[in-house]
Amino acid sequence: MTCRESPRRKPPTRPAVRPLPDFAELHKQRQSHPHVTQQLLWEEYRQANPDGYRYSRFCELYQRWRRKQDVVLRQRARAVEREQMAARLDQLAL
């Protein structure tokens, strides 16, 4: 059988798009409840989405999401120090 005689094959079908978890909500849950694990969050996700991502892919997507988040570095101590220094300078100026 030559290439021209071979039967036509169906084009490969794309896998169904899996629903992404709400990573912001999952992250919020992990921050507010220290006993909540990523495994537990994935199990809840799979119960709601039986055709969802497997655990390893879920973890990979979560880590990618976390890397894209802005890091917030609160420097409250420095702000307080500045205010105290300004107050001291004001007292010295009197």
LOVEXSE-127242 format. One record per atom (N, C-alpha, C): atom name; chain; x negated, z negated, y. Coordinates in pm, whole numbers, m for minus. Example, Ala and Ser with C-alpha at 12.3 -4.5 7.8 and 13.67 -1.06 7.14 Angstrom:
<sites>
<site "N" "A" <m1319 m780 m569>>,
<site "CA" "A" <m1230 m780 m450>>,
<site "C" "A" <m1320 m780 m330>>,
<site "N" "A" <m1285 m708 m225>>,
<site "CA" "A" <m1367 m714 m106>>,
<site "C" "A" <m1290 m787 3>>,
</sites>
This chain:
<sites>
<site "N" "A" <m84 0 m117>>,
<site "CA" "A" <0 0 0>>,
<site "C" "A" <m89 0 124>>,
<site "N" "A" <m64 90 213>>,
<site "CA" "A" <m144 97 335>>,
<site "C" "A" <m75 17 445>>,
<site "N" "A" <m142 10 558>>,
<site "CA" "A" <m87 m67 671>>,
<site "C" "A" <46 m9 716>>,
<site "N" "A" <58 121 709>>,
<site "CA" "A" <181 186 754>>,
<site "C" "A" <296 161 658>>,
<site "N" "A" <263 139 534>>,
<site "CA" "A" <368 120 434>>,
<site "C" "A" <409 m26 417>>,
<site "N" "A" <335 m116 478>>,
<site "CA" "A" <367 m258 459>>,
<site "C" "A" <501 m291 525>>,
<site "N" "A" <575 m380 464>>,
<site "CA" "A" <704 m416 522>>,
<site "C" "A" <685 m488 655>>,
<site "N" "A" <784 m473 740>>,
<site "CA" "A" <776 m536 871>>,
<site "C" "A" <791 m687 856>>,
<site "N" "A" <705 m755 924>>,
<site "CA" "A" <712 m900 924>>,
<site "C" "A" <782 m947 1050>>,
<site "N" "A" <849 m1058 1035>>,
<site "CA" "A" <912 m1116 1152>>,
<site "C" "A" <804 m1180 1238>>,
<site "N" "A" <819 m1172 1369>>,
<site "CA" "A" <720 m1239 1455>>,
<site "C" "A" <728 m1391 1434>>,
<site "N" "A" <616 m1456 1445>>,
<site "CA" "A" <618 m1602 1424>>,
<site "C" "A" <707 m1669 1529>>,
<site "N" "A" <781 m1767 1484>>,
<site "CA" "A" <868 m1838 1578>>,
<site "C" "A" <791 m1954 1640>>,
<site "N" "A" <821 m1979 1766>>,
<site "CA" "A" <757 m2092 1834>>,
<site "C" "A" <826 m2220 1791>>,
<site "N" "A" <749 m2324 1775>>,
<site "CA" "A" <812 m2452 1740>>,
<site "C" "A" <900 m2499 1855>>,
<site "N" "A" <1002 m2573 1820>>,
<site "CA" "A" <1093 m2624 1922>>,
<site "C" "A" <1017 m2716 2016>>,
<site "N" "A" <1056 m2712 2142>>,
<site "CA" "A" <993 m2799 2241>>,
<site "C" "A" <1038 m2942 2216>>,
<site "N" "A" <942 m3028 2201>>,
<site "CA" "A" <973 m3169 2174>>,
<site "C" "A" <993 m3242 2306>>,
<site "N" "A" <1086 m3334 2308>>,
<site "CA" "A" <1109 m3407 2433>>,
<site "C" "A" <994 m3503 2463>>,
<site "N" "A" <949 m3498 2586>>,
<site "CA" "A" <844 m3591 2628>>,
<site "C" "A" <903 m3728 2656>>,
<site "N" "A" <834 m3832 2619>>,
<site "CA" "A" <882 m3966 2653>>,
<site "C" "A" <868 m3990 2802>>,
<site "N" "A" <942 m4086 2853>>,
<site "CA" "A" <930 m4127 2993>>,
<site "C" "A" <812 m4223 3000>>,
<site "N" "A" <693 m4168 3024>>,
<site "CA" "A" <572 m4249 3021>>,
<site "C" "A" <571 m4355 3130>>,
<site "N" "A" <630 m4326 3244>>,
<site "CA" "A" <634 m4426 3351>>,
<site "C" "A" <712 m4549 3306>>,
<site "N" "A" <823 m4527 3240>>,
<site "CA" "A" <904 m4640 3191>>,
<site "C" "A" <832 m4713 3078>>,
<site "N" "A" <768 m4639 2989>>,
<site "CA" "A" <693 m4702 2880>>,
<site "C" "A" <578 m4787 2934>>,
<site "N" "A" <510 m4735 3034>>,
<site "CA" "A" <399 m4809 3094>>,
<site "C" "A" <450 m4937 3160>>,
<site "N" "A" <563 m4925 3226>>,
<site "CA" "A" <624 m5042 3291>>,
<site "C" "A" <658 m5150 3187>>,
<site "N" "A" <711 m5108 3074>>,
<site "CA" "A" <744 m5203 2967>>,
<site "C" "A" <618 m5271 2913>>,
<site "N" "A" <511 m5193 2896>>,
<site "CA" "A" <386 m5251 2844>>,
<site "C" "A" <328 m5351 2942>>,
<site "N" "A" <341 m5324 3072>>,
<site "CA" "A" <285 m5414 3173>>,
<site "C" "A" <365 m5542 3185>>,
<site "N" "A" <497 m5532 3170>>,
<site "CA" "A" <581 m5650 3191>>,
<site "C" "A" <597 m5737 3067>>,
<site "N" "A" <573 m5682 2950>>,
<site "CA" "A" <588 m5758 2826>>,
<site "C" "A" <460 m5747 2744>>,
<site "N" "A" <378 m5851 2741>>,
<site "CA" "A" <250 m5842 2670>>,
<site "C" "A" <263 m5823 2519>>,
<site "N" "A" <377 m5857 2462>>,
<site "CA" "A" <394 m5842 2317>>,
<site "C" "A" <434 m5700 2276>>,
<site "N" "A" <465 m5615 2371>>,
<site "CA" "A" <504 m5477 2341>>,
<site "C" "A" <379 m5394 2315>>,
<site "N" "A" <376 m5329 2200>>,
<site "CA" "A" <261 m5247 2164>>,
<site "C" "A" <297 m5099 2175>>,
<site "N" "A" <196 m5018 2176>>,
<site "CA" "A" <219 m4873 2182>>,
<site "C" "A" <289 m4827 2054>>,
<site "N" "A" <256 m4890 1943>>,
<site "CA" "A" <321 m4858 1816>>,
<site "C" "A" <471 m4884 1825>>,
<site "N" "A" <509 m4996 1882>>,
<site "CA" "A" <651 m5031 1896>>,
<site "C" "A" <722 m4932 1987>>,
<site "N" "A" <659 m4894 2097>>,
<site "CA" "A" <719 m4797 2188>>,
<site "C" "A" <736 m4662 2121>>,
<site "N" "A" <638 m4623 2040>>,
<site "CA" "A" <649 m4496 1968>>,
<site "C" "A" <763 m4501 1867>>,
<site "N" "A" <777 m4613 1796>>,
<site "CA" "A" <885 m4626 1698>>,
<site "C" "A" <1021 m4614 1766>>,
<site "N" "A" <1035 m4674 1884>>,
<site "CA" "A" <1162 m4661 1958>>,
<site "C" "A" <1184 m4517 2001>>,
<site "N" "A" <1076 m4451 2044>>,
<site "CA" "A" <1084 m4310 2083>>,
<site "C" "A" <1128 m4223 1965>>,
<site "N" "A" <1070 m4249 1847>>,
<site "CA" "A" <1106 m4169 1729>>,
<site "C" "A" <1249 m4195 1683>>,
<site "N" "A" <1299 m4316 1703>>,
<site "CA" "A" <1439 m4343 1669>>,
<site "C" "A" <1531 m4262 1758>>,
<site "N" "A" <1497 m4253 1886>>,
<site "CA" "A" <1579 m4176 1980>>,
<site "C" "A" <1557 m4026 1964>>,
<site "N" "A" <1437 m3985 1920>>,
<site "CA" "A" <1402 m3843 1905>>,
<site "C" "A" <1337 m3821 1769>>,
<site "N" "A" <1418 m3804 1664>>,
<site "CA" "A" <1361 m3790 1529>>,
<site "C" "A" <1264 m3673 1515>>,
<site "N" "A" <1282 m3568 1596>>,
<site "CA" "A" <1191 m3453 1590>>,
<site "C" "A" <1080 m3464 1693>>,
<site "N" "A" <1060 m3582 1747>>,
<site "CA" "A" <961 m3604 1852>>,
<site "C" "A" <819 m3602 1798>>,
<site "N" "A" <727 m3636 1885>>,
<site "CA" "A" <585 m3632 1852>>,
<site "C" "A" <548 m3739 1750>>,
<site "N" "A" <448 m3709 1672>>,
<site "CA" "A" <391 m3808 1580>>,
<site "C" "A" <308 m3907 1662>>,
<site "N" "A" <269 m4015 1599>>,
<site "CA" "A" <203 m4124 1671>>,
<site "C" "A" <74 m4081 1741>>,
<site "N" "A" <m11 m4006 1672>>,
<site "CA" "A" <m140 m3968 1731>>,
<site "C" "A" <m121 m3880 1854>>,
<site "N" "A" <m28 m3786 1848>>,
<site "CA" "A" <m2 m3698 1963>>,
<site "C" "A" <63 m3776 2077>>,
<site "N" "A" <151 m3868 2042>>,
<site "CA" "A" <216 m3955 2140>>,
<site "C" "A" <110 m4033 2217>>,
<site "N" "A" <14 m4090 2145>>,
<site "CA" "A" <m93 m4167 2209>>,
<site "C" "A" <m179 m4078 2298>>,
<site "N" "A" <m210 m3959 2251>>,
<site "CA" "A" <m291 m3866 2329>>,
<site "C" "A" <m220 m3827 2459>>,
<site "N" "A" <m91 m3798 2452>>,
<site "CA" "A" <m15 m3761 2571>>,
<site "C" "A" <m4 m3878 2668>>,
<site "N" "A" <11 m3998 2615>>,
<site "CA" "A" <18 m4117 2700>>,
<site "C" "A" <m114 m4138 2774>>,
<site "N" "A" <m226 m4122 2703>>,
<site "CA" "A" <m356 m4138 2767>>,
<site "C" "A" <m379 m4032 2875>>,
<site "N" "A" <m337 m3910 2848>>,
<site "CA" "A" <m347 m3804 2951>>,
<site "C" "A" <m265 m3840 3074>>,
<site "N" "A" <m145 m3891 3051>>,
<site "CA" "A" <m57 m3931 3162>>,
<site "C" "A" <m123 m4043 3243>>,
<site "N" "A" <m181 m4140 3172>>,
<site "CA" "A" <m244 m4253 3241>>,
<site "C" "A" <m362 m4208 3326>>,
<site "N" "A" <m440 m4113 3277>>,
<site "CA" "A" <m556 m4064 3353>>,
<site "C" "A" <m513 m3994 3482>>,
<site "N" "A" <m395 m3936 3482>>,
<site "CA" "A" <m347 m3864 3600>>,
<site "C" "A" <m287 m3957 3706>>,
<site "N" "A" <m263 m4081 3669>>,
<site "CA" "A" <m204 m4175 3764>>,
<site "C" "A" <m309 m4220 3864>>,
<site "N" "A" <m264 m4242 3986>>,
<site "CA" "A" <m353 m4294 4089>>,
<site "C" "A" <m389 m4438 4059>>,
<site "N" "A" <m513 m4468 4076>>,
<site "CA" "A" <m558 m4605 4056>>,
<site "C" "A" <m537 m4679 4188>>,
<site "N" "A" <m469 m4791 4179>>,
<site "CA" "A" <m445 m4870 4298>>,
<site "C" "A" <m535 m4992 4292>>,
<site "N" "A" <m621 m5003 4389>>,
<site "CA" "A" <m711 m5115 4395>>,
<site "C" "A" <m673 m5199 4516>>,
<site "N" "A" <m608 m5307 4490>>,
<site "CA" "A" <m565 m5394 4598>>,
<site "C" "A" <m682 m5482 4639>>,
<site "N" "A" <m714 m5479 4766>>,
<site "CA" "A" <m824 m5559 4816>>,
<site "C" "A" <m771 m5661 4916>>,
<site "N" "A" <m683 m5742 4868>>,
<site "CA" "A" <m620 m5841 4953>>,
<site "C" "A" <m720 m5943 5006>>,
<site "N" "A" <m814 m5982 4924>>,
<site "CA" "A" <m911 m6083 4964>>,
<site "C" "A" <m989 m6036 5087>>,
<site "N" "A" <m1026 m5912 5093>>,
<site "CA" "A" <m1100 m5860 5208>>,
<site "C" "A" <m1013 m5861 5333>>,
<site "N" "A" <m887 m5828 5317>>,
<site "CA" "A" <m797 m5829 5432>>,
<site "C" "A" <m783 m5970 5487>>,
<site "N" "A" <m773 m6068 5399>>,
<site "CA" "A" <m763 m6208 5442>>,
<site "C" "A" <m892 m6249 5511>>,
<site "N" "A" <m1006 m6208 5454>>,
<site "CA" "A" <m1134 m6241 5517>>,
<site "C" "A" <m1144 m6183 5657>>,
<site "N" "A" <m1098 m6060 5675>>,
<site "CA" "A" <m1101 m5997 5808>>,
<site "C" "A" <m1016 m6075 5907>>,
<site "N" "A" <m897 m6116 5862>>,
<site "CA" "A" <m809 m6193 5950>>,
<site "C" "A" <m873 m6326 5987>>,
<site "N" "A" <m936 m6393 5891>>,
<site "CA" "A" <m1001 m6520 5920>>,
<site "C" "A" <m1119 m6500 6015>>,
<site "N" "A" <m1194 m6394 5997>>,
<site "CA" "A" <m1306 m6365 6085>>,
<site "C" "A" <m1256 m6336 6226>>,
<site "N" "A" <m1149 m6260 6239>>,
<site "CA" "A" <m1092 m6231 6370>>,
<site "C" "A" <m1044 m6360 6438>>,
<site "N" "A" <m985 m6450 6361>>,
<site "CA" "A" <m939 m6576 6417>>,
<site "C" "A" <m1056 m6661 6464>>,
<site "N" "A" <m1165 m6663 6387>>,
<site "CA" "A" <m1285 m6738 6427>>,
<site "C" "A" <m1345 m6681 6556>>,
<site "N" "A" <m1349 m6548 6563>>,
<site "CA" "A" <m1404 m6484 6684>>,
<site "C" "A" <m1316 m6516 6805>>,
<site "N" "A" <m1186 m6520 6783>>,
<site "CA" "A" <m1096 m6554 6894>>,
<site "C" "A" <m1121 m6698 6939>>,
<site "N" "A" <m1146 m6788 6845>>,
<site "CA" "A" <m1173 m6928 6882>>,
<site "C" "A" <m1306 m6939 6957>>,
<site "N" "A" <m1405 m6864 6916>>,
<site "CA" "A" <m1535 m6866 6984>>,
<site "C" "A" <m1525 m6809 7124>>,
<site "N" "A" <m1438 m6712 7144>>,
<site "CA" "A" <m1423 m6648 7274>>,
<site "C" "A" <m1360 m6745 7375>>,
<site "N" "A" <m1286 m6845 7329>>,
<site "CA" "A" <m1223 m6941 7419>>,
<site "C" "A" <m1325 m7030 7474>>,
</sites>
